[in-house]
């Protein structure tokens, strides 16, 4: 299962390694940092000799180090997306950290980000539907009729004449994007709910 929706959201907040780490957390009830490193590096390992030769030609992708994973886990913890449980190892005396995702916070993040995106798209759609827009041949920022009138129907960027913009395609695109985003939001939440239920069964 790929949490592409979540990837898109988290990448706005952090880096790609942290996204990969969170994706691993989402597939486990609890996991230690070293196991996360193994999973991520196994996923990027070549499966055959031909793959090895190909990767050597294209330069091997560097392996993810334990310190990178730990740094990502701390980032997720700071953002309240992951928590840890500390247990002292009886043999070594060192502490072992068991990491798990904070489902409520992740759901909240998805909802807030998607609702924010939907709000902006709906505002843009409303603007496009309510206004006659004018634009130059180069496609610089469209302006409303009243603004175009004040500018003498001349583009302030390039000096070309402004003409009425045909925005039927833009309106259709925005409507489709809004519908797509609404479906993605529901699907993403359903995926997370399903995964939580699955994890509850193995507890």
Residue pairs with C-beta under 8 A, 6 or more apart in sequence:
1 27
1 191
1 195
2 23
3 23
3 26
3 188
3 191
5 110
5 114
5 184
5 185
5 187
5 188
6 19
6 22
6 23
6 26
6 106
6 110
6 188
7 19
7 23
9 109
9 110
9 113
9 114
10 18
10 19
10 22
10 81
10 109
11 19
12 113
13 79
14 72
14 75
14 79
15 72
17 64
17 68
17 69
17 72
18 72
18 75
18 76
20 40
20 64
20 72
21 36
21 40
21 69
21 72
21 73
21 76
22 72
22 76
22 81
22 82
22 101
24 31
24 36
24 39
24 40
25 31
25 36
25 76
25 82
25 99
25 100
25 101
26 101
26 106
26 192
26 195
27 195
28 100
29 100
29 199
29 202
29 203
30 85
30 98
30 99
30 100
31 98
31 99
31 100
32 96
32 97
32 98
32 99
33 66
33 69
33 70
33 73
33 97
33 99
34 66
36 69
36 73
36 99
37 64
37 65
37 66
37 69
40 64
40 69
41 63
41 64
44 61
44 63
44 64
46 52
46 54
46 55
55 61
73 82
73 84
73 97
73 99
76 82
77 83
77 84
79 105
80 102
80 105
81 101
81 102
81 105
81 106
81 109
82 99
82 100
82 101
82 102
83 99
83 100
83 102
84 97
84 98
84 99
84 100
85 97
85 98
85 100
86 95
86 96
86 97
86 98
87 95
87 96
87 98
88 94
88 95
88 96
89 95
89 96
103 192
103 196
106 192
107 189
107 192
110 185
110 188
110 189
110 192
111 185
111 189
114 181
114 184
114 185
114 188
115 185
117 181
118 178
118 181
118 182
118 185
121 174
121 177
121 178
121 181
122 178
124 174
125 171
125 174
125 175
125 178
128 167
128 170
128 171
128 174
129 171
131 144
131 145
132 144
132 145
132 164
133 142
133 143
133 144
133 145
133 164
133 165
133 167
134 142
134 143
134 144
134 145
134 147
134 148
134 153
134 162
134 163
134 164
134 165
135 141
135 142
135 143
135 155
135 162
135 163
135 165
136 155
136 157
136 158
136 160
136 161
136 162
136 163
137 160
137 161
137 163
138 155
138 157
138 158
138 160
140 155
140 157
140 158
141 157
142 165
143 151
143 162
148 162
151 162
153 161
153 162
153 163
154 160
154 161
154 162
155 161
155 162
